[in-house]
Amino acid sequence: MAKNRTGEGAEGLPIKMLHDRLLVSVEGEHGERRSGGGILIPATASVGRRLAWAEVVATGPSARQVEIGDRVLFDPEERAEVELGAKAYILLRERDLHAIAARRVQGEGHTGLYL
């Protein structure tokens, strides 16, 4: 079952995620990146719709499949950003995720747990 984690808000007040909401930390910037062959791809290069990975740092009590520490795949164009303690996070709903990557997700021939 998903755990609930509280954090500290801008004024030092405790924060509790509600319903199926997830607070995630994005891995890297959406700017320049390198291809598998080491070629630098500028942020202005258009490659179509690209999904992004992030790490879950807090979950609401109704999150059923996601746990803190999981890596999740989501569409960065469908997101809400929030700043807590001078660090930017993204607020998502569990139903908006495309995939979960976690050690507990196992099985031969499976690429992950899809929602």
Phi and psi restraints in degrees (range 20) as a CNS / XPLOR table:
assign (resid 1 and name C) (resid 2 and name N)
       (resid 2 and name CA) (resid 2 and name C) 1.0 -70.7 20.0 2
assign (resid 2 and name N) (resid 2 and name CA)
       (resid 2 and name C) (resid 3 and name N) 1.0 141.6 20.0 2
assign (resid 2 and name C) (resid 3 and name N)
       (resid 3 and name CA) (resid 3 and name C) 1.0 -90.3 20.0 2
assign (resid 3 and name N) (resid 3 and name CA)
       (resid 3 and name C) (resid 4 and name N) 1.0 156.5 20.0 2
assign (resid 3 and name C) (resid 4 and name N)
       (resid 4 and name CA) (resid 4 and name C) 1.0 -108.6 20.0 2
assign (resid 4 and name N) (resid 4 and name CA)
       (resid 4 and name C) (resid 5 and name N) 1.0 132.5 20.0 2
assign (resid 4 and name C) (resid 5 and name N)
       (resid 5 and name CA) (resid 5 and name C) 1.0 -127.3 20.0 2
assign (resid 5 and name N) (resid 5 and name CA)
       (resid 5 and name C) (resid 6 and name N) 1.0 133.6 20.0 2
assign (resid 5 and name C) (resid 6 and name N)
       (resid 6 and name CA) (resid 6 and name C) 1.0 -100.7 20.0 2
assign (resid 6 and name N) (resid 6 and name CA)
       (resid 6 and name C) (resid 7 and name N) 1.0 156.6 20.0 2
assign (resid 6 and name C) (resid 7 and name N)
       (resid 7 and name CA) (resid 7 and name C) 1.0 -133.4 20.0 2
assign (resid 7 and name N) (resid 7 and name CA)
       (resid 7 and name C) (resid 8 and name N) 1.0 -170.6 20.0 2
assign (resid 7 and name C) (resid 8 and name N)
       (resid 8 and name CA) (resid 8 and name C) 1.0 -111.7 20.0 2
assign (resid 8 and name N) (resid 8 and name CA)
       (resid 8 and name C) (resid 9 and name N) 1.0 130.2 20.0 2
assign (resid 8 and name C) (resid 9 and name N)
       (resid 9 and name CA) (resid 9 and name C) 1.0 -83.2 20.0 2
assign (resid 9 and name N) (resid 9 and name CA)
       (resid 9 and name C) (resid 10 and name N) 1.0 -173.2 20.0 2
assign (resid 9 and name C) (resid 10 and name N)
       (resid 10 and name CA) (resid 10 and name C) 1.0 -60.9 20.0 2
assign (resid 10 and name N) (resid 10 and name CA)
       (resid 10 and name C) (resid 11 and name N) 1.0 -36.8 20.0 2
assign (resid 10 and name C) (resid 11 and name N)
       (resid 11 and name CA) (resid 11 and name C) 1.0 -96.5 20.0 2
assign (resid 11 and name N) (resid 11 and name CA)
       (resid 11 and name C) (resid 12 and name N) 1.0 16.0 20.0 2
assign (resid 11 and name C) (resid 12 and name N)
       (resid 12 and name CA) (resid 12 and name C) 1.0 80.5 20.0 2
assign (resid 12 and name N) (resid 12 and name CA)
       (resid 12 and name C) (resid 13 and name N) 1.0 10.2 20.0 2
assign (resid 12 and name C) (resid 13 and name N)
       (resid 13 and name CA) (resid 13 and name C) 1.0 -82.6 20.0 2
assign (resid 13 and name N) (resid 13 and name CA)
       (resid 13 and name C) (resid 14 and name N) 1.0 145.9 20.0 2
assign (resid 13 and name C) (resid 14 and name N)
       (resid 14 and name CA) (resid 14 and name C) 1.0 -64.9 20.0 2
assign (resid 14 and name N) (resid 14 and name CA)
       (resid 14 and name C) (resid 15 and name N) 1.0 145.5 20.0 2
assign (resid 14 and name C) (resid 15 and name N)
       (resid 15 and name CA) (resid 15 and name C) 1.0 -119.8 20.0 2
assign (resid 15 and name N) (resid 15 and name CA)
       (resid 15 and name C) (resid 16 and name N) 1.0 133.3 20.0 2
assign (resid 15 and name C) (resid 16 and name N)
       (resid 16 and name CA) (resid 16 and name C) 1.0 -125.2 20.0 2
assign (resid 16 and name N) (resid 16 and name CA)
       (resid 16 and name C) (resid 17 and name N) 1.0 125.5 20.0 2
assign (resid 16 and name C) (resid 17 and name N)
       (resid 17 and name CA) (resid 17 and name C) 1.0 -70.0 20.0 2
assign (resid 17 and name N) (resid 17 and name CA)
       (resid 17 and name C) (resid 18 and name N) 1.0 142.9 20.0 2
assign (resid 17 and name C) (resid 18 and name N)
       (resid 18 and name CA) (resid 18 and name C) 1.0 -107.5 20.0 2
assign (resid 18 and name N) (resid 18 and name CA)
       (resid 18 and name C) (resid 19 and name N) 1.0 154.5 20.0 2
assign (resid 18 and name C) (resid 19 and name N)
       (resid 19 and name CA) (resid 19 and name C) 1.0 50.0 20.0 2
assign (resid 19 and name N) (resid 19 and name CA)
       (resid 19 and name C) (resid 20 and name N) 1.0 -127.7 20.0 2
assign (resid 19 and name C) (resid 20 and name N)
       (resid 20 and name CA) (resid 20 and name C) 1.0 -101.8 20.0 2
assign (resid 20 and name N) (resid 20 and name CA)
       (resid 20 and name C) (resid 21 and name N) 1.0 24.7 20.0 2
assign (resid 20 and name C) (resid 21 and name N)
       (resid 21 and name CA) (resid 21 and name C) 1.0 -75.7 20.0 2
assign (resid 21 and name N) (resid 21 and name CA)
       (resid 21 and name C) (resid 22 and name N) 1.0 146.7 20.0 2
assign (resid 21 and name C) (resid 22 and name N)
       (resid 22 and name CA) (resid 22 and name C) 1.0 -127.1 20.0 2
assign (resid 22 and name N) (resid 22 and name CA)
       (resid 22 and name C) (resid 23 and name N) 1.0 140.6 20.0 2
assign (resid 22 and name C) (resid 23 and name N)
       (resid 23 and name CA) (resid 23 and name C) 1.0 -108.3 20.0 2
assign (resid 23 and name N) (resid 23 and name CA)
       (resid 23 and name C) (resid 24 and name N) 1.0 122.1 20.0 2
assign (resid 23 and name C) (resid 24 and name N)
       (resid 24 and name CA) (resid 24 and name C) 1.0 -125.1 20.0 2
assign (resid 24 and name N) (resid 24 and name CA)
       (resid 24 and name C) (resid 25 and name N) 1.0 152.1 20.0 2
assign (resid 24 and name C) (resid 25 and name N)
       (resid 25 and name CA) (resid 25 and name C) 1.0 -109.0 20.0 2
assign (resid 25 and name N) (resid 25 and name CA)
       (resid 25 and name C) (resid 26 and name N) 1.0 122.4 20.0 2
assign (resid 25 and name C) (resid 26 and name N)
       (resid 26 and name CA) (resid 26 and name C) 1.0 -74.3 20.0 2
assign (resid 26 and name N) (resid 26 and name CA)
       (resid 26 and name C) (resid 27 and name N) 1.0 138.6 20.0 2
assign (resid 26 and name C) (resid 27 and name N)
       (resid 27 and name CA) (resid 27 and name C) 1.0 -90.2 20.0 2
assign (resid 27 and name N) (resid 27 and name CA)
       (resid 27 and name C) (resid 28 and name N) 1.0 97.6 20.0 2
assign (resid 27 and name C) (resid 28 and name N)
       (resid 28 and name CA) (resid 28 and name C) 1.0 88.9 20.0 2
assign (resid 28 and name N) (resid 28 and name CA)
       (resid 28 and name C) (resid 29 and name N) 1.0 173.2 20.0 2
assign (resid 28 and name C) (resid 29 and name N)
       (resid 29 and name CA) (resid 29 and name C) 1.0 -94.8 20.0 2
assign (resid 29 and name N) (resid 29 and name CA)
       (resid 29 and name C) (resid 30 and name N) 1.0 162.0 20.0 2
assign (resid 29 and name C) (resid 30 and name N)
       (resid 30 and name CA) (resid 30 and name C) 1.0 -92.3 20.0 2
assign (resid 30 and name N) (resid 30 and name CA)
       (resid 30 and name C) (resid 31 and name N) 1.0 23.8 20.0 2
assign (resid 30 and name C) (resid 31 and name N)
       (resid 31 and name CA) (resid 31 and name C) 1.0 -93.7 20.0 2
assign (resid 31 and name N) (resid 31 and name CA)
       (resid 31 and name C) (resid 32 and name N) 1.0 -128.5 20.0 2
assign (resid 31 and name C) (resid 32 and name N)
       (resid 32 and name CA) (resid 32 and name C) 1.0 -66.1 20.0 2
assign (resid 32 and name N) (resid 32 and name CA)
       (resid 32 and name C) (resid 33 and name N) 1.0 148.4 20.0 2
assign (resid 32 and name C) (resid 33 and name N)
       (resid 33 and name CA) (resid 33 and name C) 1.0 -147.6 20.0 2
assign (resid 33 and name N) (resid 33 and name CA)
       (resid 33 and name C) (resid 34 and name N) 1.0 167.7 20.0 2
assign (resid 33 and name C) (resid 34 and name N)
       (resid 34 and name CA) (resid 34 and name C) 1.0 -111.7 20.0 2
assign (resid 34 and name N) (resid 34 and name CA)
       (resid 34 and name C) (resid 35 and name N) 1.0 142.4 20.0 2
assign (resid 34 and name C) (resid 35 and name N)
       (resid 35 and name CA) (resid 35 and name C) 1.0 -76.3 20.0 2
assign (resid 35 and name N) (resid 35 and name CA)
       (resid 35 and name C) (resid 36 and name N) 1.0 172.2 20.0 2
assign (resid 35 and name C) (resid 36 and name N)
       (resid 36 and name CA) (resid 36 and name C) 1.0 -60.2 20.0 2
assign (resid 36 and name N) (resid 36 and name CA)
       (resid 36 and name C) (resid 37 and name N) 1.0 -26.8 20.0 2
assign (resid 36 and name C) (resid 37 and name N)
       (resid 37 and name CA) (resid 37 and name C) 1.0 -89.5 20.0 2
assign (resid 37 and name N) (resid 37 and name CA)
       (resid 37 and name C) (resid 38 and name N) 1.0 2.1 20.0 2
assign (resid 37 and name C) (resid 38 and name N)
       (resid 38 and name CA) (resid 38 and name C) 1.0 92.5 20.0 2
assign (resid 38 and name N) (resid 38 and name CA)
       (resid 38 and name C) (resid 39 and name N) 1.0 6.1 20.0 2
assign (resid 38 and name C) (resid 39 and name N)
       (resid 39 and name CA) (resid 39 and name C) 1.0 -78.6 20.0 2
assign (resid 39 and name N) (resid 39 and name CA)
       (resid 39 and name C) (resid 40 and name N) 1.0 132.2 20.0 2
assign (resid 39 and name C) (resid 40 and name N)
       (resid 40 and name CA) (resid 40 and name C) 1.0 -77.7 20.0 2
assign (resid 40 and name N) (resid 40 and name CA)
       (resid 40 and name C) (resid 41 and name N) 1.0 124.0 20.0 2
assign (resid 40 and name C) (resid 41 and name N)
       (resid 41 and name CA) (resid 41 and name C) 1.0 -108.0 20.0 2
assign (resid 41 and name N) (resid 41 and name CA)
       (resid 41 and name C) (resid 42 and name N) 1.0 117.0 20.0 2
assign (resid 41 and name C) (resid 42 and name N)
       (resid 42 and name CA) (resid 42 and name C) 1.0 -67.8 20.0 2
assign (resid 42 and name N) (resid 42 and name CA)
       (resid 42 and name C) (resid 43 and name N) 1.0 157.2 20.0 2
assign (resid 42 and name C) (resid 43 and name N)
       (resid 43 and name CA) (resid 43 and name C) 1.0 -63.2 20.0 2
assign (resid 43 and name N) (resid 43 and name CA)
       (resid 43 and name C) (resid 44 and name N) 1.0 -24.6 20.0 2
assign (resid 43 and name C) (resid 44 and name N)
       (resid 44 and name CA) (resid 44 and name C) 1.0 -80.7 20.0 2
assign (resid 44 and name N) (resid 44 and name CA)
       (resid 44 and name C) (resid 45 and name N) 1.0 -10.0 20.0 2
assign (resid 44 and name C) (resid 45 and name N)
       (resid 45 and name CA) (resid 45 and name C) 1.0 -70.2 20.0 2
assign (resid 45 and name N) (resid 45 and name CA)
       (resid 45 and name C) (resid 46 and name N) 1.0 130.3 20.0 2
assign (resid 45 and name C) (resid 46 and name N)
       (resid 46 and name CA) (resid 46 and name C) 1.0 -91.6 20.0 2
assign (resid 46 and name N) (resid 46 and name CA)
       (resid 46 and name C) (resid 47 and name N) 1.0 119.6 20.0 2
assign (resid 46 and name C) (resid 47 and name N)
       (resid 47 and name CA) (resid 47 and name C) 1.0 -121.5 20.0 2
assign (resid 47 and name N) (resid 47 and name CA)
       (resid 47 and name C) (resid 48 and name N) 1.0 15.7 20.0 2
assign (resid 47 and name C) (resid 48 and name N)
       (resid 48 and name CA) (resid 48 and name C) 1.0 84.9 20.0 2
assign (resid 48 and name N) (resid 48 and name CA)
       (resid 48 and name C) (resid 49 and name N) 1.0 -164.8 20.0 2
assign (resid 48 and name C) (resid 49 and name N)
       (resid 49 and name CA) (resid 49 and name C) 1.0 -77.4 20.0 2
assign (resid 49 and name N) (resid 49 and name CA)
       (resid 49 and name C) (resid 50 and name N) 1.0 120.9 20.0 2
assign (resid 49 and name C) (resid 50 and name N)
       (resid 50 and name CA) (resid 50 and name C) 1.0 -120.3 20.0 2
assign (resid 50 and name N) (resid 50 and name CA)
       (resid 50 and name C) (resid 51 and name N) 1.0 127.3 20.0 2
assign (resid 50 and name C) (resid 51 and name N)
       (resid 51 and name CA) (resid 51 and name C) 1.0 -81.9 20.0 2
assign (resid 51 and name N) (resid 51 and name CA)
       (resid 51 and name C) (resid 52 and name N) 1.0 161.2 20.0 2
assign (resid 51 and name C) (resid 52 and name N)
       (resid 52 and name CA) (resid 52 and name C) 1.0 -130.1 20.0 2
assign (resid 52 and name N) (resid 52 and name CA)
       (resid 52 and name C) (resid 53 and name N) 1.0 154.9 20.0 2
assign (resid 52 and name C) (resid 53 and name N)
       (resid 53 and name CA) (resid 53 and name C) 1.0 -102.2 20.0 2
assign (resid 53 and name N) (resid 53 and name CA)
       (resid 53 and name C) (resid 54 and name N) 1.0 147.3 20.0 2
assign (resid 53 and name C) (resid 54 and name N)
       (resid 54 and name CA) (resid 54 and name C) 1.0 -148.7 20.0 2
assign (resid 54 and name N) (resid 54 and name CA)
       (resid 54 and name C) (resid 55 and name N) 1.0 161.7 20.0 2
assign (resid 54 and name C) (resid 55 and name N)
       (resid 55 and name CA) (resid 55 and name C) 1.0 -103.9 20.0 2
assign (resid 55 and name N) (resid 55 and name CA)
       (resid 55 and name C) (resid 56 and name N) 1.0 133.7 20.0 2
assign (resid 55 and name C) (resid 56 and name N)
       (resid 56 and name CA) (resid 56 and name C) 1.0 -76.2 20.0 2
assign (resid 56 and name N) (resid 56 and name CA)
       (resid 56 and name C) (resid 57 and name N) 1.0 126.0 20.0 2
assign (resid 56 and name C) (resid 57 and name N)
       (resid 57 and name CA) (resid 57 and name C) 1.0 -111.9 20.0 2
assign (resid 57 and name N) (resid 57 and name CA)
       (resid 57 and name C) (resid 58 and name N) 1.0 -16.3 20.0 2
assign (resid 57 and name C) (resid 58 and name N)
       (resid 58 and name CA) (resid 58 and name C) 1.0 -157.8 20.0 2
assign (resid 58 and name N) (resid 58 and name CA)
       (resid 58 and name C) (resid 59 and name N) 1.0 147.4 20.0 2
assign (resid 58 and name C) (resid 59 and name N)
       (resid 59 and name CA) (resid 59 and name C) 1.0 -132.7 20.0 2
assign (resid 59 and name N) (resid 59 and name CA)
       (resid 59 and name C) (resid 60 and name N) 1.0 153.2 20.0 2
assign (resid 59 and name C) (resid 60 and name N)
       (resid 60 and name CA) (resid 60 and name C) 1.0 -84.2 20.0 2
assign (resid 60 and name N) (resid 60 and name CA)
       (resid 60 and name C) (resid 61 and name N) 1.0 167.4 20.0 2
assign (resid 60 and name C) (resid 61 and name N)
       (resid 61 and name CA) (resid 61 and name C) 1.0 -67.4 20.0 2
assign (resid 61 and name N) (resid 61 and name CA)
       (resid 61 and name C) (resid 62 and name N) 1.0 -20.3 20.0 2
assign (resid 61 and name C) (resid 62 and name N)
       (resid 62 and name CA) (resid 62 and name C) 1.0 -94.2 20.0 2
assign (resid 62 and name N) (resid 62 and name CA)
       (resid 62 and name C) (resid 63 and name N) 1.0 2.0 20.0 2
assign (resid 62 and name C) (resid 63 and name N)
       (resid 63 and name CA) (resid 63 and name C) 1.0 -70.6 20.0 2
assign (resid 63 and name N) (resid 63 and name CA)
       (resid 63 and name C) (resid 64 and name N) 1.0 120.4 20.0 2
assign (resid 63 and name C) (resid 64 and name N)
       (resid 64 and name CA) (resid 64 and name C) 1.0 -99.2 20.0 2
assign (resid 64 and name N) (resid 64 and name CA)
       (resid 64 and name C) (resid 65 and name N) 1.0 -34.0 20.0 2
assign (resid 64 and name C) (resid 65 and name N)
       (resid 65 and name CA) (resid 65 and name C) 1.0 -107.6 20.0 2
assign (resid 65 and name N) (resid 65 and name CA)
       (resid 65 and name C) (resid 66 and name N) 1.0 -15.7 20.0 2
assign (resid 65 and name C) (resid 66 and name N)
       (resid 66 and name CA) (resid 66 and name C) 1.0 -106.6 20.0 2
assign (resid 66 and name N) (resid 66 and name CA)
       (resid 66 and name C) (resid 67 and name N) 1.0 139.3 20.0 2
assign (resid 66 and name C) (resid 67 and name N)
       (resid 67 and name CA) (resid 67 and name C) 1.0 -124.8 20.0 2
assign (resid 67 and name N) (resid 67 and name CA)
       (resid 67 and name C) (resid 68 and name N) 1.0 159.4 20.0 2
assign (resid 67 and name C) (resid 68 and name N)
       (resid 68 and name CA) (resid 68 and name C) 1.0 -59.4 20.0 2
assign (resid 68 and name N) (resid 68 and name CA)
       (resid 68 and name C) (resid 69 and name N) 1.0 133.3 20.0 2
assign (resid 68 and name C) (resid 69 and name N)
       (resid 69 and name CA) (resid 69 and name C) 1.0 98.2 20.0 2
assign (resid 69 and name N) (resid 69 and name CA)
       (resid 69 and name C) (resid 70 and name N) 1.0 -14.4 20.0 2
assign (resid 69 and name C) (resid 70 and name N)
       (resid 70 and name CA) (resid 70 and name C) 1.0 -67.6 20.0 2
assign (resid 70 and name N) (resid 70 and name CA)
       (resid 70 and name C) (resid 71 and name N) 1.0 151.8 20.0 2
assign (resid 70 and name C) (resid 71 and name N)
       (resid 71 and name CA) (resid 71 and name C) 1.0 -98.4 20.0 2
assign (resid 71 and name N) (resid 71 and name CA)
       (resid 71 and name C) (resid 72 and name N) 1.0 133.7 20.0 2
assign (resid 71 and name C) (resid 72 and name N)
       (resid 72 and name CA) (resid 72 and name C) 1.0 -125.5 20.0 2
assign (resid 72 and name N) (resid 72 and name CA)
       (resid 72 and name C) (resid 73 and name N) 1.0 147.4 20.0 2
assign (resid 72 and name C) (resid 73 and name N)
       (resid 73 and name CA) (resid 73 and name C) 1.0 -103.4 20.0 2
assign (resid 73 and name N) (resid 73 and name CA)
       (resid 73 and name C) (resid 74 and name N) 1.0 128.3 20.0 2
assign (resid 73 and name C) (resid 74 and name N)
       (resid 74 and name CA) (resid 74 and name C) 1.0 -145.8 20.0 2
assign (resid 74 and name N) (resid 74 and name CA)
       (resid 74 and name C) (resid 75 and name N) 1.0 167.6 20.0 2
assign (resid 74 and name C) (resid 75 and name N)
       (resid 75 and name CA) (resid 75 and name C) 1.0 -90.4 20.0 2
assign (resid 75 and name N) (resid 75 and name CA)
       (resid 75 and name C) (resid 76 and name N) 1.0 114.0 20.0 2
assign (resid 75 and name C) (resid 76 and name N)
       (resid 76 and name CA) (resid 76 and name C) 1.0 -66.0 20.0 2
assign (resid 76 and name N) (resid 76 and name CA)
       (resid 76 and name C) (resid 77 and name N) 1.0 -14.0 20.0 2
assign (resid 76 and name C) (resid 77 and name N)
       (resid 77 and name CA) (resid 77 and name C) 1.0 -80.5 20.0 2
assign (resid 77 and name N) (resid 77 and name CA)
       (resid 77 and name C) (resid 78 and name N) 1.0 -16.1 20.0 2
assign (resid 77 and name C) (resid 78 and name N)
       (resid 78 and name CA) (resid 78 and name C) 1.0 -110.8 20.0 2
assign (resid 78 and name N) (resid 78 and name CA)
       (resid 78 and name C) (resid 79 and name N) 1.0 70.6 20.0 2
assign (resid 78 and name C) (resid 79 and name N)
       (resid 79 and name CA) (resid 79 and name C) 1.0 -145.1 20.0 2
assign (resid 79 and name N) (resid 79 and name CA)
       (resid 79 and name C) (resid 80 and name N) 1.0 160.9 20.0 2
assign (resid 79 and name C) (resid 80 and name N)
       (resid 80 and name CA) (resid 80 and name C) 1.0 -124.7 20.0 2
assign (resid 80 and name N) (resid 80 and name CA)
       (resid 80 and name C) (resid 81 and name N) 1.0 127.8 20.0 2
assign (resid 80 and name C) (resid 81 and name N)
       (resid 81 and name CA) (resid 81 and name C) 1.0 -98.2 20.0 2
assign (resid 81 and name N) (resid 81 and name CA)
       (resid 81 and name C) (resid 82 and name N) 1.0 147.9 20.0 2
assign (resid 81 and name C) (resid 82 and name N)
       (resid 82 and name CA) (resid 82 and name C) 1.0 -142.4 20.0 2
assign (resid 82 and name N) (resid 82 and name CA)
       (resid 82 and name C) (resid 83 and name N) 1.0 147.2 20.0 2
assign (resid 82 and name C) (resid 83 and name N)
       (resid 83 and name CA) (resid 83 and name C) 1.0 -111.4 20.0 2
assign (resid 83 and name N) (resid 83 and name CA)
       (resid 83 and name C) (resid 84 and name N) 1.0 126.6 20.0 2
assign (resid 83 and name C) (resid 84 and name N)
       (resid 84 and name CA) (resid 84 and name C) 1.0 -128.7 20.0 2
assign (resid 84 and name N) (resid 84 and name CA)
       (resid 84 and name C) (resid 85 and name N) 1.0 122.4 20.0 2
assign (resid 84 and name C) (resid 85 and name N)
       (resid 85 and name CA) (resid 85 and name C) 1.0 57.7 20.0 2
assign (resid 85 and name N) (resid 85 and name CA)
       (resid 85 and name C) (resid 86 and name N) 1.0 42.3 20.0 2
assign (resid 85 and name C) (resid 86 and name N)
       (resid 86 and name CA) (resid 86 and name C) 1.0 66.2 20.0 2
assign (resid 86 and name N) (resid 86 and name CA)
       (resid 86 and name C) (resid 87 and name N) 1.0 16.9 20.0 2
assign (resid 86 and name C) (resid 87 and name N)
       (resid 87 and name CA) (resid 87 and name C) 1.0 -122.9 20.0 2
assign (resid 87 and name N) (resid 87 and name CA)
       (resid 87 and name C) (resid 88 and name N) 1.0 136.4 20.0 2
assign (resid 87 and name C) (resid 88 and name N)
       (resid 88 and name CA) (resid 88 and name C) 1.0 -86.2 20.0 2
assign (resid 88 and name N) (resid 88 and name CA)
       (resid 88 and name C) (resid 89 and name N) 1.0 135.8 20.0 2
assign (resid 88 and name C) (resid 89 and name N)
       (resid 89 and name CA) (resid 89 and name C) 1.0 -128.7 20.0 2
assign (resid 89 and name N) (resid 89 and name CA)
       (resid 89 and name C) (resid 90 and name N) 1.0 167.1 20.0 2
assign (resid 89 and name C) (resid 90 and name N)
       (resid 90 and name CA) (resid 90 and name C) 1.0 -119.1 20.0 2
assign (resid 90 and name N) (resid 90 and name CA)
       (resid 90 and name C) (resid 91 and name N) 1.0 137.8 20.0 2
assign (resid 90 and name C) (resid 91 and name N)
       (resid 91 and name CA) (resid 91 and name C) 1.0 -102.6 20.0 2
assign (resid 91 and name N) (resid 91 and name CA)
       (resid 91 and name C) (resid 92 and name N) 1.0 123.0 20.0 2
assign (resid 91 and name C) (resid 92 and name N)
       (resid 92 and name CA) (resid 92 and name C) 1.0 -128.7 20.0 2
assign (resid 92 and name N) (resid 92 and name CA)
       (resid 92 and name C) (resid 93 and name N) 1.0 165.1 20.0 2
assign (resid 92 and name C) (resid 93 and name N)
       (resid 93 and name CA) (resid 93 and name C) 1.0 -104.2 20.0 2
assign (resid 93 and name N) (resid 93 and name CA)
       (resid 93 and name C) (resid 94 and name N) 1.0 146.3 20.0 2
assign (resid 93 and name C) (resid 94 and name N)
       (resid 94 and name CA) (resid 94 and name C) 1.0 -57.0 20.0 2
assign (resid 94 and name N) (resid 94 and name CA)
       (resid 94 and name C) (resid 95 and name N) 1.0 -37.0 20.0 2
assign (resid 94 and name C) (resid 95 and name N)
       (resid 95 and name CA) (resid 95 and name C) 1.0 -69.5 20.0 2
assign (resid 95 and name N) (resid 95 and name CA)
       (resid 95 and name C) (resid 96 and name N) 1.0 -14.6 20.0 2
assign (resid 95 and name C) (resid 96 and name N)
       (resid 96 and name CA) (resid 96 and name C) 1.0 -89.4 20.0 2
assign (resid 96 and name N) (resid 96 and name CA)
       (resid 96 and name C) (resid 97 and name N) 1.0 0.0 20.0 2
assign (resid 96 and name C) (resid 97 and name N)
       (resid 97 and name CA) (resid 97 and name C) 1.0 -80.5 20.0 2
assign (resid 97 and name N) (resid 97 and name CA)
       (resid 97 and name C) (resid 98 and name N) 1.0 150.9 20.0 2
assign (resid 97 and name C) (resid 98 and name N)
       (resid 98 and name CA) (resid 98 and name C) 1.0 -100.4 20.0 2
assign (resid 98 and name N) (resid 98 and name CA)
       (resid 98 and name C) (resid 99 and name N) 1.0 -30.8 20.0 2
assign (resid 98 and name C) (resid 99 and name N)
       (resid 99 and name CA) (resid 99 and name C) 1.0 -161.8 20.0 2
assign (resid 99 and name N) (resid 99 and name CA)
       (resid 99 and name C) (resid 100 and name N) 1.0 161.1 20.0 2
assign (resid 99 and name C) (resid 100 and name N)
       (resid 100 and name CA) (resid 100 and name C) 1.0 -125.6 20.0 2
assign (resid 100 and name N) (resid 100 and name CA)
       (resid 100 and name C) (resid 101 and name N) 1.0 135.3 20.0 2
assign (resid 100 and name C) (resid 101 and name N)
       (resid 101 and name CA) (resid 101 and name C) 1.0 -118.2 20.0 2
assign (resid 101 and name N) (resid 101 and name CA)
       (resid 101 and name C) (resid 102 and name N) 1.0 117.7 20.0 2
assign (resid 101 and name C) (resid 102 and name N)
       (resid 102 and name CA) (resid 102 and name C) 1.0 -154.8 20.0 2
assign (resid 102 and name N) (resid 102 and name CA)
       (resid 102 and name C) (resid 103 and name N) 1.0 154.3 20.0 2
assign (resid 102 and name C) (resid 103 and name N)
       (resid 103 and name CA) (resid 103 and name C) 1.0 -60.6 20.0 2
assign (resid 103 and name N) (resid 103 and name CA)
       (resid 103 and name C) (resid 104 and name N) 1.0 -32.3 20.0 2
assign (resid 103 and name C) (resid 104 and name N)
       (resid 104 and name CA) (resid 104 and name C) 1.0 -72.4 20.0 2
assign (resid 104 and name N) (resid 104 and name CA)
       (resid 104 and name C) (resid 105 and name N) 1.0 -15.2 20.0 2
assign (resid 104 and name C) (resid 105 and name N)
       (resid 105 and name CA) (resid 105 and name C) 1.0 -86.7 20.0 2
assign (resid 105 and name N) (resid 105 and name CA)
       (resid 105 and name C) (resid 106 and name N) 1.0 103.2 20.0 2
assign (resid 105 and name C) (resid 106 and name N)
       (resid 106 and name CA) (resid 106 and name C) 1.0 -130.5 20.0 2
assign (resid 106 and name N) (resid 106 and name CA)
       (resid 106 and name C) (resid 107 and name N) 1.0 167.2 20.0 2
assign (resid 106 and name C) (resid 107 and name N)
       (resid 107 and name CA) (resid 107 and name C) 1.0 143.4 20.0 2
assign (resid 107 and name N) (resid 107 and name CA)
       (resid 107 and name C) (resid 108 and name N) 1.0 142.0 20.0 2
assign (resid 107 and name C) (resid 108 and name N)
       (resid 108 and name CA) (resid 108 and name C) 1.0 -73.1 20.0 2
assign (resid 108 and name N) (resid 108 and name CA)
       (resid 108 and name C) (resid 109 and name N) 1.0 133.9 20.0 2
assign (resid 108 and name C) (resid 109 and name N)
       (resid 109 and name CA) (resid 109 and name C) 1.0 77.9 20.0 2
assign (resid 109 and name N) (resid 109 and name CA)
       (resid 109 and name C) (resid 110 and name N) 1.0 1.4 20.0 2
assign (resid 109 and name C) (resid 110 and name N)
       (resid 110 and name CA) (resid 110 and name C) 1.0 -98.5 20.0 2
assign (resid 110 and name N) (resid 110 and name CA)
       (resid 110 and name C) (resid 111 and name N) 1.0 140.7 20.0 2
assign (resid 110 and name C) (resid 111 and name N)
       (resid 111 and name CA) (resid 111 and name C) 1.0 -96.5 20.0 2
assign (resid 111 and name N) (resid 111 and name CA)
       (resid 111 and name C) (resid 112 and name N) 1.0 -4.1 20.0 2
assign (resid 111 and name C) (resid 112 and name N)
       (resid 112 and name CA) (resid 112 and name C) 1.0 151.5 20.0 2
assign (resid 112 and name N) (resid 112 and name CA)
       (resid 112 and name C) (resid 113 and name N) 1.0 -179.0 20.0 2
assign (resid 112 and name C) (resid 113 and name N)
       (resid 113 and name CA) (resid 113 and name C) 1.0 -98.0 20.0 2
assign (resid 113 and name N) (resid 113 and name CA)
       (resid 113 and name C) (resid 114 and name N) 1.0 112.7 20.0 2
assign (resid 113 and name C) (resid 114 and name N)
       (resid 114 and name CA) (resid 114 and name C) 1.0 -98.7 20.0 2
assign (resid 114 and name N) (resid 114 and name CA)
       (resid 114 and name C) (resid 115 and name N) 1.0 141.6 20.0 2
